[in-house]
Amino acid sequence: MRWASRVPPRHAVGYGLPVVTAAAVTTTWFSPGHHFASGDVSPYLRANLAGELTSSWNHQLTGAGSTSYAICQALDVGLLAAARLGGLSPTVAQHALYALVAGLAAFGAAYLAGAWVANPLGRAVAGLLGAFNVFLLVSYPNILPALAVGLVGLLTGLVLRASRGRRVPPPLFAVATLPASYLAQNPPLVALTAGVVIATAFLAWPLAGPAGIRRALVLLGRAAPWAVLLNLWWLLPYCRTMLTDGGVVFAAETDIAGWAWTQLRSSIGNVLTLNAHWGWDRPEYYPYAARVDTGIGRMLRWLPLTLALLGVVLADRPRRIAAWLLTLAIVVLAVLCKGVHPPLGSVNLWLFDHLPGLWLFREPMSKLGVLLLLAYACLAALAVERLIDLVASRSRPRRRAMLAAIVSVSAATLAYPWPLWTGEVAPRDRQSLNSGRIAVPEAWQRLADRINADPTVGKVLVLPLDPYYQISTDWGYYGVDTVPAQMIHRPVLNQLPGGYFRDRPGVTALLSNVQTALVTGDPRDVDGWLRTLGVSHLLVRHDLRVTPYLKPAAGTDEIEATLRQVPGVSSAAGDTVGNLYTYAGHPGPLRVQRQLVSVGAEGTPGITARSDDDAATTTNTGVPVSGLNWRTVDLPAAMDLHVARSGSYQITRSGASAGSYRAAVTGGDGDGGPRLTLTDAETLWVDGRPAPARAPLEIPLSRGDPAALVVDGHPQPLDARVPIASGTRVGVYATAPGGPNLLGELATSHDCDSTVGLDVVAGRSCVWGSVRATAGGSGVYRVSLRYRTGGDGSAGLCLVLGEPERCADLPALEHSADWRRYTATVRTGADDQGQRLHLYADDDVAVEYRDAQVEELDVIGEAVLTASPAPPVVRPLAAGQHQIRIERASFAPEPASPLYGCPPPSNVPVTRRRDGSFELSVGSGTACAKTADRAFSASGDHLLSFDYKTVSGRSARVCLWQEGPNRCAELPAMASGRDWQHFSGVVSPEPGTTRLAVYVYADGQAGTSTTVAYRDVRLTRAVTASVVVGEVDVELPAGPTLDLRKASVDAYTADIRHAEGSFVLTLAESYASGWRLRGLPPGWRATHLRVNGYANGWLVTGSGEASITIEYRPQRWARAALVASIGTGGGVLGVLLLPALRRGARRRPNRCGSNRANGDDM
């Protein structure tokens, strides 16, 4: 090849050798037909992306639709298209990508070193070190760090050359920035690259003097317009995704304390040896790690640092200042890369807390390690060059020995990360996490082809929902779950929790509703939710595998059994990886709904009711609606209702949900006997006037002296709120006349909490006594005593039950300086034998107890009750604003639950405060306490509430543990702050839950201690209040018809016919202000709303016919940006190529020459 013969030998060695070597070695990383995929890197499939690549509104972040910067993956689409044209597989395209990036990493490091090192062998060592090092070894299969190494080296190399007066055409520099488009998939790395390039211009003076700064800034200033225009095609959607509300919620962890676990190995030594990855010691992630670091490997890991230090020591005068500046940079980077580890851990924490945007580097070594590696490469190149100079001045025998030593040290440095050379960087066996080389089953392609061939327009819902964005499959893959989404040519709905972005709450709720209903065998509402989501196909997976690192998914057998009962759902295909179903009832992405119903104000604590097929729902209280369908759990609550039309409206409190009742004993011997009467504890007010109450419920009693209730297995006092749903079992209990005290004699002990872990307070003393067992009893006991507490100490008690031993769910003892009566009821099971009652006191604090008793209660009444529906009321309502208010009678607050210790090593002491709060403190590791531990036998929502504050260190963390599914329930996000914060959230325990418990944590970190305070932790059965308001005797018009003529990812064209009055036009895409409705005839009007919990809706008023277009307006700017970038690319080619064409084959002589202080002239 003629062009190869024109490459100077020094460039062939200095640049060509490392580039070709790095690219060639990647062949060992791939097996025929296998993808290199694991963790955050999915198999190299991008069919879905290819269809949406140029649209700024797409379905790459969520199947519900959002803005995204998916266009940054244009290189993937291009490589896959080229491979397809050549009849090659996607794995060949992935190999080409890795070869390109590895070659760029080698070239970038060599090119940066070449700015001040002229010896080609020195540059070659720098290039090889840039591609073969342990930093990139632990980063793969993620190629973005390698890309960052190459791009930073290339751009800073150009800036340094410009600072020395070398001619760098601004358009050429702009072309060199294009790889930033792919790097932008990792925002911290692209921000780091931009910052370093700008900083390099100011740090150029050691090589070029003060004038060098000016020359470098001139280059950046002249190149900036070219670079911006050339990259505008991805910059515009990128900025829009980051800076605007585009259909998803930003969910990344911005608190460095919450990410400190990734810095477990970030010691100074590990940072300086370029390997501080948290997973290095775990063979399931790096099965070769033990072999790399055994024997001589322990010494070889220090060679890159040794070569760098040698370069500093041997630096000649012209480059000595630059060498020392690089050394200073290494020191600063090492301090930053170690994160919160000592020394100076508190300084790093302060920087993270006070410098905006620094949270992007929450795992600092994975980002700043790029700069550390390039600094090593530059100094290593200098060391090699200076050593070669020294060799040249020695005699021939010594020269050979020294050359052999230089080659040996360089080879050993490059050989240390040997899995990069042998291909074990893509391990075939990783124990529980499967292989790093993945062959996607043909079954997935068959199912995808079946879906892609269907001409209907709709979305695919994949079940079961992922509990985490990474999954494990039975065909050997562990990593991010994108295989179905990228093989199917239509939007795919699935949950991928744990990433930078997540679905809006409305989408999450709808998906969760579908899965919960299918798992519990309730198909009644599923078809409505599927229509709301725009689903046309359902894919039930059978290839998911449970591992120690992944929570179990919902049962597929239960899902499919219920799915077959949903109207309109039919089986379409089946294969080894899953079964495909079609849904005939889907209306398409665009539909007409005749009514608009309010479901409560935005931001109020409520549960959005589902929309039916004929009515869209909205949380916007400022628009006229035809009714109300509102559910809430926090009372009292009120909302405004804007009625569209005057007329008669029926107001109903739905009886389908649970009701709150107040219990009282009524009647007597002359009135049919005593009975427990349950009366409605809620009142509905409409414009200040009350609505009728529910009918009372009654339970006949054999005696009139009840002491406690047991509601669905949960004991509670008579004066507490009684939640009644459908089929609620209520037992009424009383003390047996003359019943014995079952508590035996009390004995003193200092370690009687050692088996049950109550309170986890160091230095507690207690007295305890056995509880005598009774045969054939009710199993319900009353524990009563009197107590008082001296000083700031705390009292506690535990009724020990069962095997393994645990404390019964009894209310905690509150601090009291005066004598206080304590009474509580507990229900035991058949296996809870050998009970003991423990009474506690803090050491050195007097707690007095007396009159302690344990009595068995007799059942005096029992019934299975269902909440009676409240009588509907019809009221005339004028068009305009009205107020709906629900109040609930006040009850004594439910006492706080006792505190338990977590399993070691998390059972650290708890500090109690007199105000009832408690603190967990830990220096490293995790401190934990458990409370509200109770059996769960009935379905229904629960309300979790507590106060918390972070006194120091990492933020508070809470888990509502579900025994059965064995995972934490999904909770709303907790705000962080140093002041007291209040948390209140409604939780629906998953099917199969048998017990609930609240775990509170303090997560430690190196460098500073963590102290978190909690108080008033309560978990109660949430009783939902439901209100429905609708017009009476109103015959709705037939409604308009809709004919969808054209649909694309960001625009829809349709004809509306037979419109009469108001209706709602609903688009099953996430609400975003950029969506616009145009083409309405004169006299028609439309209001853009968020409807159905997440979607775009327009409240349209008009009569007749209309041809309308709904489009995502910002896409116009995206198209313009793409055209501008293409035009700029043509201009860049002209600027760069025309002078060469005019000169023909003539070449300019090298005016600048070459010297070792200035590097090469490339």
N, C-alpha and C positions, 0 to 999 in steps of 0.2 A: 504494500500500500504506500503510495507516494507521500501521503501526509505523515505517515509514521517516520519516514526517512528524514523529514524536515524537523522533527522534534530533537532539540539538542540533547546530547547524552546526559548532561547534568539534570535536565528536566525529566528524562525517561527514568533515571534512577531516583531522583528526589521526589517526584510526584507519581510517575507511572507505576513504579514498583509497588508502593503501598496501596495504590488504588486497585491495581489488577489483583494483588494478593487478597485484599479484603473482599473484593467482589467474588473472587474464585472460591474462597473458603466457605462462603455461604452455601455452596452446593452440598456440603456435608450436613446442613441443617434440615434438609428436605428429603422425604421419601416419596416415590412416585404415587400420585393420587392422594397425598396427605397434606393437610394444612398445618402450618405452625401456629397453634392457637392454644391459649390458656389465659386464665385470669381476665384481665380487661381487654384482651385481644381475641376477637371472635374469628371463626373460619372466614376465609377470604371470599365472601359472597356478598354482592352488592346489587342484586337485580332490582330490589325495591328502590334503592337510592338512585339508580340510573334513571328511573322514570320521573323522579322528583328533583333531580340535581339542580336545575337552574331556578327552581321556585323557592322564594324566601319563606313561603308558607308550605309546610310539608308535614310528613308524619314520621319523621326520624326520631324525635324525642318522645312522642306519644302518639298512639293511634287516634286520639281525639283531635289531633292537629295542633300545630304551634309554629311559631317562627323558629328557625334553627340555622346554624352555620354548616349544614351538611354539605354545602358546595365546596367546603374546604377539602373534601375527599374526592375532588375531581380527578386527582391522579389515580386513585383506585379504579374509578370507572373507566378511565382511559386505558389503563393497563389491561383490565379485564376485557374491554372491547377489542383491543389489539390481539389478545390471546385467542379470543373467540373467532376473529377473522382468520387467524392462522390455524384454526382447528386444534388449539391447545387448551389445556384444562385451566381452571382458575388457580390451581396450585402453582402452575408455571408463572402466572402473572404475579402471584405473591412472591415467588422466588426472585423475579425480576425487580420487584420493589425493594426487597432486602438487599439485593446486590447493589442497586443504585445508592441506597442510603449508606450501606457499609463503605462503599467507595467514596461517597461524599464525606463521611466522617474522616476517612484517611486523608483525603485531599485537603479538607479544611484544616486539620491539625498541621499537615505539612506546609500548607500555604501560609498559615499564620507564622510558623517557625521560619519560613523562608523570607519573611520580612526583615529578619536581622541575622539569619544564618545562611551563609553561601554554600557551605559544603553539602553536596547532594546526599551523602550518607547520613549526615545529621538530620536533614529534612526527611529522609526516608524513615529513620528511627522515630521521629516525631509523628509521621503519618501512620506508621504501624502501631505505635503506642496509642494514637487516637482511635484506632479501630479495634485493637486487641488489648483489653484491660478489664479488670474485674468490675469496674463501675458499669460498663455496658453489659457485662456478663449477667449481672443480677437484674438489669433492666429488661432484657429480652424476655418474651417476644415483643415487648413494646419498643418500637423503633424510633419513637419521638426523641428520646435522649440522644441517640446516635445522630439523628437528623439535626438536633440542636448543636451538637459538637461540630458537625460539618458546616452548618450555616453560620454560626458565630465565628468559627475560624476563617471562613471565606470572607465575610463582610468586614471583620476587623483587620484581616490581612489587606484588603483593598484600602481601608481608611489609613492604615499605617504607611502603605506605599504612596498614597496621595500626600500624606504629611511630609514625605521626603522629597516631594517634587516630581514623582513619577506621574505620568499621564494616565488617569483613570477616567474614561468617558462617563459622565453622569448616567446616560442611558444604560451603559453596561452594568453599573452599580445597581440600577433599578431592576435589571433582569436578574441579577444575583439575589434579589430579595424574594423572588417568586417562591422558593421552597417554604417561605414563611406561611404560605397559604395552607400547606399540609400540617406544618408545625402548630398552627392555630387551633388544632384539636385539643391542645393542652394550653390553656390561656396563660398559666404561669411561665411556661417556656418561651412563648412568643413575646411576653412582656419582658422577660429577662434578656432575650436577644436584642430587642429594641434599646433597652437601657444600656447594655454593654457596648453596643455600637456607638451610641452617642457619647458615652463616657470615654471610649477609646480616643475620640477626637481631642479630648482635653488632656489625655495622658500620653500624647504623642511626643511631647517635648524631649524625653530622654533620648529618642532616636533622631529627632529632627530639629530640636530647639524650639524657641517660642514661635518662630514662623511656621513651624509644622502644625501648630494648633489652628492657625488661620487657614492654611491650605486644606486641612482636614474638614474644617467647618464649611469652607467654600464648596467642597465636594458634596457634603451632606445637604447643604442648602440647594445646590443646583440639581441634585439627584432626587430630592424630595418630591417635586411635582411629578416627575416621571414615575417614581415608585408608587405614589398614591394612585395615579391614574391607571398604572399597569396592574395594581392589586385591588382596584376598586370593586371588581366583580365579587370578591369575597369579603372585603372590608365592610361594605355597606350592610349585608345581612348579618355579618358578625356583630357589628356594633348594635344593630337593631335587636338582636337576640339578647345581648348583654344588658342593654340599657332601657328596654321598653317591656311593657306587659304584653307578652305574646302568646298566651295560651297555656303556659306552664308556670310552676312555682319554683323559684330558685331554692334549692334544698341543700346546698353544700354546707359542710361544717366550717364556720368561720371563726370559731373559738379554737385557738391553738391548743388549749388544754384538752379539748375533745379529740385531738389528733396526736397527742403526745405519745400514744402507744406505738406509733411508727418510729419513735426515736429511742426505742429500748436499747439498741446497739450503737447509738450515735456517740460513742466515746471519742476522745481526741485521737486515740490510736487507730480506731476503725475508720474514722474520717480521713486521716492522713494516708491510710492504705487503700482508700477509695472504696471501701466496702462497709457501709453502715446499715445495710438493709435489714429490717427487722426479722425477715424470714430466713436469713442465711443459715441459722442453726436448726432449721426444721426440715428434715429430709423429705417431707411430702412436697415441699416447694423446690428445694435444691438438693436432689438425691446425691449429687456429686460433691457437695460442700465439704464433707468430712475428708474425702480423698484429696481435694485441692489444698486443704489447710493442714494436712498431716506431714510429719517429717520435714523435709527441706522446704515444703510450701510455707511453713511458718516464717522462714527467712526470706523467701522469694517475694512475699507480699510487700516487703519494705523496699524492694529495688526501685520502683518508680520514684519514690521520695528520695532515695539515695542518689539516683541519677540527677534529680532536680537540684539537690543540695550541692552535688559535685559541679553542676553548671554554674551555680552562684560562686563557689570557691574559685573556679578556674576562669571566670569571666575576665576578659581583657578590659582595658580602661574605657574604650568607646562604649562598651555595653554593660559596664559595671553598675551604673545607676539603674538601667532598665532591669538588670537581674535582681537587684535589691528591691526594686518596686514590685516585681513579680513575687519575691519572697514575702514582702509585706502583704501582698494580695492573698497569698496562700495562708498566712496566719489569720487574716481577717475572715477569709472564707471558712477556715477550719473552725473558728469560734462560732460563726453563724450556722455552719452545717451540723454542729453537735446539738443544736436545738436547746432544750431545757436541761441538758446534762451539765454538771459542774465541770470545770469552773465557770463562773460568770453566768450561771443558769438564770439568775434573777435579772441580769441585764438583758438577756435574750427575751425573757418574758415581757419586760418593760417595752422593748422594741415592738414585739408583736402586738401589745396592747395599745400602743400609741401611734404607730406609723400606719396610716391608712393603706389598705391593700396588701400589707405584708402577710396577711393570712393566706394569700396565694401560695406562700412558701411554707405551708404548715408541715410539710415533709421536706425540710430544707436540703438534705443531702441529695435527694432525687432531682433537684433543680440546680442548685448551686454547684453540685458535683461536676457539671459540665465545664464550668470555669476552672475548677480545681484541676481537672484533667488536662485542659488546654495549657494551663500554666506549667504543669509537669512536662508536657510535651515540648513546649518551647525551651525550658531549661535543660531538658534531656538532650535536645538537638544541639544546644550550645555546648554541653558537656562533651558530646561525641566529637564535635568539631574541634574543640580545644585539645582533646586527647589525641586526635589525629595530628594536630599541629605539633604536639609534644613528641609523638612517635617519629615524625619526619626529621626531628633534630637528633635522634638517637642512632646508634650504630645498627647495622643490619640485623645481627642476632637479637638485640633487644627490641628492635622494631617489630620483628615477627612475633615475639612473645607479647609485646604490648598490644599489637593488633589482635592477636588471638584473645587476649583478655577483654578488649573492647567488644569484640564480636560475641564472646561468651556471655558477658554481662548483659549486653543488649538482647541476646537470644533468650537468656533466662528471664529477663523482664517480660518479654513478649510471651514466653512459654507458660508463665504462671497461670493465666486464665485458659488452661488447655482445653476446657470444654468448648471454647469458641473454635478451636482448630479441629477438634475431633467430631463435632456435631452433637455432643452431649448437652449443649445448651438447649437443645430441644429434646428433653429426656423421654424415653419410651416407657419408663416405669417410674411412677411417682406415688406408689402405695395408694393411699385413699383418694388422691386427687387425679388419678388416671394419667394418661400419656399427654405429652406436649405435641404429638403428631397425630392429627385427627383426620379420619376419613368419614365424611358425612354420608350416612346411609342413603342408598338409592330410594328407599321408601319415602324420605322427605321430598325428594324431587318428584316422585309420582303424585304425592298429595298436593304439592305446590302446582304441578301442571294441571291437575283437576280443577283447582280453584281458579287458576289463571285463564283457563279456557271458558269459564262461565261468563257470559256477557253482562250479567246483572251488575249494577253499581251498588256497592255496599262494603262493609268492613268485616274483618275476621276477628272473632273473639277467641282467644286461646285460653283454655282451662286445663288444669287448675292454675290459679294465679300464683306467680312467683313470690315467695316470701322475701327474696333477696335478688338483686340484679344478676348475681352469678348462680348458676345451677350446675348439677352434675347429672350426666346421662348414662344410660346403660350401654351406649356405644363408644364410651371412652373419653368423653369431653367434659372438662370442668372449666367454666368461665362464663362470661357475660352472655345472656340469653337473647341472641339476635338471629339465630338460624331460621326459625319460621318467618320472622318479620322480613328478612332480607331475601328470601326465596319467593315470597308471594308478592304479586304485582298489585297490591291494594293495601289500604291502611290496616294495620294489625293492632288490636287492643290487647294489652297485657300490662301487668304491673312490673316495674323494675326498680324496687326501692333501693335506696343507698347511693344513687348517683348525684350529679350536679343539679339535676332538675327532676321534678316529680309532677304527676298529674294534679290538676286542681282538685280540691276536696269533693266537688260534685261528681267528677268522673270516678274518683276512688270509691265514693259511696255507692254509685251505681254498679260498678264492677263487683264490689264486695257483696252487695245485695243479691246479685245474680248467683254468685258462687254459694253464698250461705243458703239461699232458697233451694238450690239444687242439691246441696249436701244434706239438708234437713228434710228433703222430700216434699217441698211445698212449691208446686209449679204455678200457682195462681197468678202471681204478678210478674213472672219472668218475661212473658211476651211483651208486656208494656215497657219493661226496662230495655229489652233488646231493640224495640222500635226507637226508644229515646236515644240509644247509643248508635243507631244506624247500622245494626248488625245484619249481615246477609248470610254469613257462614260461621259455624262454630267448630273449633278444632280441639278435641279432647286428647291430651298427650298421654302416652303410655311409656315414654322413654325416660322419665325423670327418676333419679336415684337418690336415696337418702344417704348422707355421709355425716360424720361427726361435726362437720363445719356448716352443714346446711340443714335448716329446719324441715320437718316433713311437710309435704304438700297435702292438699285436701284429697280425699279418696276419689279416684276416678270412677269406681264402680257406682258409688252413690250418685255422682254427677250425671252419669249416662243414664242410669235408671230413671231419674226424674226428668232428664232432658227429653226422653221419648214421650213424656206425658204433656209437654208444652205444645199448645196448638200451633200448627204451621211448621214445626220442626220435624225433619225426616232425615234418616241416615242416607248419606250420599256415597261414602267410600270408607274403607277401612284398610289399615296396614299395620305393620309391626310397630311403628312409632306412634300411632294414634288413629283415632277415628274422626271422620269428617261428617258434619251435619249441615244441612241447609235450612234456612228459615224463610219460609214463603211469605210471612207476614210483614217483612220489612218494607217501609215506604220509600226507601231511597234516601239520599242525603238531604233532600229538600222536600218539605211537606207542609201542608196547610192544617192548622188546628183552629177550630172555630172559636174557642174561648181562651181567655187569659185568667188564671187563678193565682191569687197571692198565697205565698207560703211563709210569710214573715219577713221582717226587715233584715237587710244585709248586716251581718255582724252580731245579731242577737243570738242568745244561746238557744238554739232550736234545732229540730231535726226536720230537714226538708222532706215533705211528703212527695211521693212519686207522682208523676203526671200520668193521666190516663190518655187514651189515644185521641181524645177529642179536645183536650184542654192542656195548654202549655202552662207551666208554672213560672212565677217570677218572684224575686225578693225585692223588687223595686216598688216601694210603697207610694211613689209619686205618680204612678200611671193608673188610669181607670181599669178596673178589673170586674169580672162578672161573678166572683166568688172568692172564698177563702178555704184553704185546706192546710191547717197549721197544727203542728205538733211541737211541744216544748217540754222540757223537763225541769227547768229552773223557774220556780214560782216565788213571788208573784211576777207575772209577765204581762206586757201590754204591747199592742201594735196598732198602727193606723191602717184603716181599710178605705181605699178610694173606690167607691161604687160607681160603675159606669152609667147605669140606668136606674131611674127611680122605679120602685116596685116593691112587691112583697118578697121578703127573704126568709128562708127557714134557717135558723141557727141551732146547731146541734153539737153537743159534746159526744163524740163517738164512743160507743161502748165496746169497740173492738180492742181498745187499749186498756191497760190497768187503771183502776181508780184508787184514790186515796180515801180512806175511811177513818172515822173516829169511833173508838169502842167505848161502850158504857153498859153497865148492868141495869136492866129494867125488869118490871114485873115483879111478881111475888106469888105467895101461896094462893091469894084470892084472885089472881089475874093470869091464870094459866101457867103459873110457875115462873121461876126466874129465867131469864134469857140474856144472852149477850147481843146487844143491838149495835150494828155498824151503820153509822150515818155518814152521808156525803160530806167530806171535808174540803171540797172545792166549790168555788162559786164563780160562775161566768157572768160578767157584766158587759152589756152592750149599751154604749152611750150612757153609762151611769145607772142603768136599770138591770137588776139581777134576772137571770134565767132560772127556770125550775131546777131543783136538785134531783139527784138520782134517788130512786126508792131505797129505803133502808133494807139491810140484810139482817137476819136473825139466826142465832144458834141456841137451841134449848139447852138449859143447864140443869144438872141434877142438884146443884147447890148454888147459892148466891154469893159466894165469897171467892171469886177467881183471884189468882195471884199472878198469872203470866199467860202469855199466848205463845204458841209455836206455829209460825206461818211458813208453809212449805219447808219444814224442817229447821227453820231459823227461829230460835227463842227471842222473845222481845217482851218488854213490860207492857202493861195495859194502857199506859198513857202515851205510847208511841204511835206513830202513824202506821196504819195497817194497809199494805198494798194488796189489792185484790185484782187478779186478772181472770183468765178463763181457766176453771178447774183448779183454783187455789185451795189447798187443804189447810184449814185453820183448826187448831186444837186449843181448848181452854183448860187450864190446869189450876189446881188449888192444893194447899197443904193438907195432908191427911190429919184428921183430928187426933191429937195425941201422938202424932208420928214421932219416932225416935230421932235423935241427933246421930247421924251415921258417922260423924267425925270422931276418930279415936283420940287418944291422949297425944298431945303435941310434944315433940322432942326437938332439941336444938342441934343445928348443924351449920358448917361453914361452906359446904360445897354442894348443897342440894339442888343447885341449878346446873350442875355439870352435865346432866344427861339431857336436859330440855333446852338449855341455852337461853333461858329467860333473861331479858334485859342486858345481857352482855356487859354488865357493870362490874369492874374489878372491885374486889373486896366487899362482897355482899354476904350478909349472914341471914339465916332463915330458921324458922321453926316449921316442922312438918308433922302431919298426922295421916294415918291411913283412913280411907273411906270404906266403910263396911259394905260389901256387895249384898244386893237383895235379889231374890229369885222371882221372876215373873212380874217385875215392876214395870212402870211406864218408861223408865230410862230418862226421865226429865227430873232435874234436881234444882233446888234453890240453894245458893250459897249466900250466907248472910253473916255479917260481923260488924263490929264498931271499931274505929281506929282513929288515931291522931298522930301527926308527924311533927317532930321537933326540928327547929332550925331549917336549913335548906335541903334536908334529906328527902328521899322519896321512898314511898311504900310500894309494895307489889305483891301480887298473889298469882298462883298457878295451880289449876286443878289438872294434875298429870293424868293423861289418858293413853290407853292403847299400847301397841307394840309395832313399830318403834314409838317410843314415848314422845308425846307432844303435849302442849298446853291447850286446854279447852278455850274456845273463843269467848272469853269473858272480858267485860269492860275493864279498863285500867283504873287503878286507884288514883284519884287526884290528890294533890297536896292539900292538907288541912291541918291547921294548928289546933283546932277545936275537935272535940269528939264528933265523928260523922258516921251515919248509918250507911252501910253498903249492902245492897241486895242485887243479885243477878241470877239469871236462869241459864242452865246449860242442858243440852240434850246429848246423850251419849249413844253409842252404837253397841251392837251385840258383842263386838270384839274388844270393847274398851273395859277390860278387867284390871283389877289391882290399882284403882285410883288412889291418888294421894293429893292432899292439899298442902301447898307450900306458901308460907307467908314470909315476906322479905323485909330487910332493912339495910340501908347503907351502913358500912362500918363507921363508928364514931358518931352516929346520929341515932337518936332515940325514936323508935316507932312503936307505939303501943297498940296492941290488939286485945279485944275481949269479945265475949259472947259469940265466938265463931261457931257456926253450925252448917251442916250439910243435910238437907231434908229432901226426901223423894216426894214428888208431887203426883197427885192423882188426876187423871183426866176426868173432867166433869162435863165436857161437851165437845163435840167434834162435828165438822161438816165440810163438804167440798162446795165452795162458793164460786160464783161467776159475777163479775161486776155488772150491775144492771145498767142499761143505757139510760142516760139522762133524757127526760122528755124533751122533744124538739119544741121550739117556740117560733112562731111566725110573727115577724115585725115588719112594718113598712119602713123602708130606708130610702131617703132621698139621694139623688145623685150627688156625689161629693164625699168628703172625709167623714169617717166614723171611727170610733175607738172600741176595740175589743180588749177586754182585760180578764185574766184568770187569777184568782186568789186561792190560796190554800191555807187552811187553819194552821196556826203555829203549834208545834209540838216541842216537847223537851228535846234538846239536841241529843243525837245518839252519842254515847260516850266513846272516847277514843279507845282503840284496841291496844292491848299490851304489846310490848316490844320484845322481839326475839333476836337471838344471834344468828348470823349466817354460818355456814360451815367454815372451819379453818381453811386458809389463814385470814379470812375476812371478818372474824368475830372480834374486832378490836373494841376497847371500852367506849361506852357512850357517856357523854356528859349531859346531865339533865339540868335544866334551868327551872327556876321557881315559877315562871310564867307558863309552864307546861311544854316548852320547846325542848328539843334535845339536839346535841351536836355530835357529828362524826368527824374525827380528825385522823389523818394518815399522812405519813411522809412519802412512802412509796407503796405500790400495790393498791389494794382496794379495801376500804372499810364498808361494811354492809350491816343493815339491820332489817328485820322482817316484821311486818305488822298486818293487821286485818286479814289474818289467815282463817279462812272459813270454807266450809263445804258449799258446793254449788250444785244444786239439783234441778233448778228450773231455768228455763230460757228467759231472756229479757235483758234490758239495758241496765247497766250499773253506773252510778255517778261516783267518780273518784275526785276527791278534793283535798287539798292540803296547802299549807303555807311553807315557803322555803326561801333561803337566801344563801348565797355563796360568800362566806366570810373571807376566805383566801383560797387561792389555787384554782383548780378546775371547777367547772360548773356543776350544779346539782344534777343528779340523774335518778330516775325512778322507773321501776319495772312493775307492771301488773302481770304477775305470773299466772298462766293458765295451765293447771295440771290436767293432763289428758293430751291436748295438743303439744304441751311441753314447750311453750315459747311465750315471750312477752306479748301482750296485746298491743295493738297499734294505739298510741296515745298522741294527742295534739302536741305540737312543739312547746317546749318550756322556754320562757324568756330567761335570759341571764342577767344578773345584776347583783350588786352588793347590798341592796335593800330588800326588805321582805317583799316577796312576790306571791300572788295567789294563783293556784292552778285549780281549774274545774273542768272536767271533761267527761263526756258520756262514752261508755265503752259497751260494745256488744260482745260478750264472750263467745268464742268460737264453738261450733258444734263439737261435742265430745268433752267439754270442760267439766271436770268433777270437783275442782277446788280452785279457789282464788287466793292469792296472797300478794301483798304490796311489799316490794323490796326498795329500800332507799339506800343510796350509795354516796360515798365520798371517794373519788378516784385520785390516787396519789400521782406524783410526778417527781422526777429527779430535779433537784435544785431548790425546791420550795414545797412546803407542806400544804395540804388541802384541808379546809375546815368548812363543812356545810351544816346548816341548821335547818331543822324541820319542826313543824308543829301542826296539830289538828289534822292528822292523817285519818281520813274517813272514807270508807267504801260502803255505799248504801245502794239498795235496790232503787233504781230510777223509775218513778211512776210517771208515765207520759200523760200529759194533758193534751187532748186533741179536740180541735174546734173546726167544724165545717159550716160554711155559710154559702147558700146557693139560692138562686131565684126560684120562685114557686110558680108553677103553671105557665111557664114561658116556653113557647115552641120556637126553637132555634131554626133559622133558615138552613137550607141544605148545605150552604157553604160553597165557596168557589172550588173549581177543579184546577189541578196543576198538571201541566205537561212539561216534563223536563226534556229540553231539546239538546242540551250540550252540557257536559260536565268535565271539568279538569280539576287539577289539584288546588287551584286558586281562583277559579271562576266557574259560574253556573249560569246558564241561560234557560229561561222557562217562559211558558205562556200561562197566564191566569185567565180563566173564563168564569162567567156567571158570578162575579163578585157582587156582594150586596151588604154594605155596612162594614163592620170591623171584623178582622180575623188576624190570626198570627201566622206569619211565614217563618218556619223554623229550619235552620241549617245545622245539621249534626256535626259541627266543628266547634272547637273551643272558642269561647267568646274572646274577641279582640276588637279594639276600637278601629283597626284598619279595614275591617270588612264594611263594604258599602253596597247599598241597594240603589240602582239607578234604572231609569226607563219608565218611571211612573207617569201615567197620563196626567194632564192638568186637572187639578182638583183633588187628586189623590194625595195622601200624606202617610208618612211612616216614621215610627220611633224605634230606634235601635235599642234592644234590651238583652240582658243575659237571661235565658230561659232554661227550664228543665235542669237547673242546677249547674250547668256548665256551657250551654250551647248559645249560638247567635240566634236572635229572634227579632222580628220586626212586627210591631203592632201596626197593621196597615188598615187604613180606612179609605174606601172607594167603592165605586159601582161600575160594572161593565167588564171590559177585558183589558189586559195589559201584557206587553212583552217586556219582561224585566231581566236584568243582569245583576247578579251578585258577584262581586269580585273583591279580592284582597288588594286594596289600592296601593300599598307600598310595593307590590310586585312591579308596578310600572317603573319605580326608581331602580329596582334590582335589574330589570331588563336594560334600562338606560346605562347603568353602571357596567353591565356586561359588554354592551356595545362600545362604551368609552374605552374599556380595557382592551378590547380587540383592536380598535382603531389605534390606540396608543402602542400596542404591540407591533402593528404595521409600521408606525412611525419609528419605533426603536430599531426595527430591522433595517429600515431605510437609512437611518443615521449611522448605524454600525457597519452596514455592508456597502453602501455606495462609495465611500472613499476607497475601500479595498478593490471594488470593481473598476474604479477609475485608474487605480495604480496598476491593475492587472497583476502580473506575477511578480512585479518588483516589490522588494521589501525594504523598509527603512533600516538604515544602520542604527546600531545601538549607541545612542549618544550618552547614556548614563553610565555605561560600564557596569562593573560589579566589584564589590569589595565586601569583606567579611563583616564590617560594621554595618553595612547597609543591606545585606542580603542580596537576593536575586532580582532580576528585572521582569519577571513574569507577571 
